[in-house]
Amino acid sequence: MSQPNPPISLEFFPPKTPAGVTKLAAVRQQLYGLKPQFCSVTYGAGGSTQDGTFAAVKAIIEEGFEAAPHFSCIGASKESIRAKLAEFKVHGIRRIVALRGDLPSGYGGSNGEFHYASDLVAFIRAETGDNFHIEVAAYPEMHPQSRSPQADLQAYVAKVKAGASSALTQMFFNADAYFRFVDEARALGAEVPVVPGIMPITNASGIIRFADSCGADMPRWIRLRLQGFGDDAESIKAFGLDVIAMLCDQLRAGGAPGLHFYTMNQSVATLELMRRLG
Ligand code: FAD
């Protein structure tokens, strides 16, 4: 059923410098007016940003909002995951985005006690019961390393059956791919809410590169127009706003249970989009 104003959530990445930390704190204040249901903070599978993730999550909780660390398991031991879960509990974290994470280059699959995100979800549930709301990743256009859409859908269903509470999707431009994914997952018994991940378009080359790297299909008409604007940043932003607002409208009209914004630690594009969406 269509919801006129589904809840929104916001995603940030951990800044690498003190100036970045200060800037992100200001960006969060600008975005809190949107009353996000929660804010999530990404996590570097290689370990470089884990402390930054935790620091940002703690700051968000102190500011009075729910915060969810992204938490990847590749290469981790059960002991280290157990210790992190205990730390999360102590700091009042109630929501986790549970991921496998990207495989480090040269990864042979022998390190670590977790192979897939479903292993992490099952472990969190076995260790902590219902303490955490567990989000998992969903790929309406298939995870780029998967053998086939069917295999990837089965992998998603396995995460839900292992105990995931809801899902956040990879960015996409085709609402049909999202709705089909949701229908197919439901038909296989995975009924948890699947919240679309929305990437505002602010820069042509950046969004084209990112879409290509994560396997999101950018329709030809969007790609060609973005490329045609050259260095005209204002036209790119205006066009990007039209395209993503239209996508959000389609998603809301079709009953998407929320919108998760990849803010890229910027406030303007997300605020503009929300203004456009009323
Ligand atoms: P999984 O669900 O484990 O899937 C990984 C691959 O394995 C897929 O191809 C799947 O089809 C396959 N697979 C799963 N189970 C099986 C099985 N039993 N047998 C065979 N194949 C199987 N990365 C980060 O490093 N940090 C982040 O903070 C981060 N945040 C993200 C947030 C969102 C919303 C999304 C969509 C992605 C995010 N990522 C992040 C990227 C993510 O880590 C990568 O896409 C990663 O390669 C897969 O993680 P996953 O949790 O989806 O893995």
Boltz pocket constraint, residues with backbone or C-beta under 6 A from the ligand:
constraints:
  - pocket:
      binder: B
      contacts: [[A, 41], [A, 42], [A, 43], [A, 44], [A, 45], [A, 70], [A, 71], [A, 72], [A, 97], [A, 98], [A, 99], [A, 100], [A, 101], [A, 102], [A, 103], [A, 115], [A, 116], [A, 117], [A, 118], [A, 136], [A, 137], [A, 138], [A, 143], [A, 144], [A, 145], [A, 146], [A, 147], [A, 151], [A, 152], [A, 153], [A, 155], [A, 156], [A, 158], [A, 159], [A, 168], [A, 169], [A, 170], [A, 171], [A, 197]]
      max_distance: 6.0
